Amino acid sequence: QSVLTQPPSVSGAPGQGVTFSCTGTSSNIGAGYDVHWYQQLPGTAPKLLIYGNNNRPSGVPDRFSGSKSDTSASLAITGLQAEDEADYYCQSYDSSLSGSVFGGGTKLTVL
Amino acid sequence: QVQLQESGPGLVKPSETLSLTCTVSGASIRSYYWSWIRQPPGKGLEWIGYIYYSGSASYNPSLKSRVTISVDTSKNQPSLKLTSVTAADTAVYYCVRYSPQYSSSFDVWGQGTTVTVSS
């Protein structure tokens, strides 16, 4: 059972947009801690996709965007491409655990 | 370009100690936190803990009694020790940089090393 809750799967057709949700509690996202998102392509290590709720590291396309509100956060992808098919994880800090916590991950299928 | 490379035994017997080392290249180990994160087969990511180059460390409460993360600044190497392992500790183990500059996110990942716990 992950501290942050993510739906297990999301799908979309090429060119469309999808949104991933990440729900936390008052001890993590709701406490004001930043949310970060990671993309894990099949068979590879995760890669930082969004940091600090809505910032993209250098090299990440602007098709990817993040937002945060109250006890939840979202990742949006526009203009879906086949290479976006991957697992997406959200991560934050939890004050009651005094450490980093992850969501269970959402698998994106590009139809 | 910062690169992280994990190394250590790929097979550990139950009840024994898992020991992994991470070699950091392209950056000094100072000024950052260094973390270990694991991923059991077919499952999600689990934060194990992190350490600052000064030696100050923080651990996942669920693993705290069995985990030690240390850092050898002379070799630019963070290390992980996990005692009394069971099959539940079978996972890919990642060495990861924890970066205050990126809002305390995990910004650089090693390729991961697979550790299987089995007799």
HADDOCK unambig.tbl for C-alpha pairs under 7 A between the chains (distance, minus, plus):
assign (segid A and resid 36 and name CA) (segid B and resid 105 and name CA) 6.39 0.50 0.50
assign (segid A and resid 44 and name CA) (segid B and resid 111 and name CA) 6.98 0.50 0.50
assign (segid A and resid 45 and name CA) (segid B and resid 109 and name CA) 6.76 0.50 0.50
assign (segid A and resid 45 and name CA) (segid B and resid 111 and name CA) 5.50 0.50 0.50
assign (segid A and resid 45 and name CA) (segid B and resid 112 and name CA) 6.67 0.50 0.50
assign (segid A and resid 48 and name CA) (segid B and resid 106 and name CA) 6.79 0.50 0.50
assign (segid A and resid 48 and name CA) (segid B and resid 107 and name CA) 5.54 0.50 0.50
assign (segid A and resid 51 and name CA) (segid B and resid 102 and name CA) 6.29 0.50 0.50
assign (segid A and resid 51 and name CA) (segid B and resid 103 and name CA) 6.46 0.50 0.50
assign (segid A and resid 51 and name CA) (segid B and resid 105 and name CA) 6.31 0.50 0.50
assign (segid A and resid 52 and name CA) (segid B and resid 102 and name CA) 7.00 0.50 0.50
assign (segid A and resid 52 and name CA) (segid B and resid 103 and name CA) 5.26 0.50 0.50
assign (segid A and resid 97 and name CA) (segid B and resid 61 and name CA) 6.75 0.50 0.50
assign (segid A and resid 99 and name CA) (segid B and resid 60 and name CA) 6.37 0.50 0.50
assign (segid A and resid 100 and name CA) (segid B and resid 47 and name CA) 6.31 0.50 0.50
assign (segid A and resid 101 and name CA) (segid B and resid 47 and name CA) 6.66 0.50 0.50
assign (segid A and resid 102 and name CA) (segid B and resid 45 and name CA) 6.50 0.50 0.50
assign (segid A and resid 102 and name CA) (segid B and resid 46 and name CA) 6.82 0.50 0.50
assign (segid A and resid 104 and name CA) (segid B and resid 44 and name CA) 5.28 0.50 0.50
assign (segid A and resid 105 and name CA) (segid B and resid 44 and name CA) 6.18 0.50 0.50
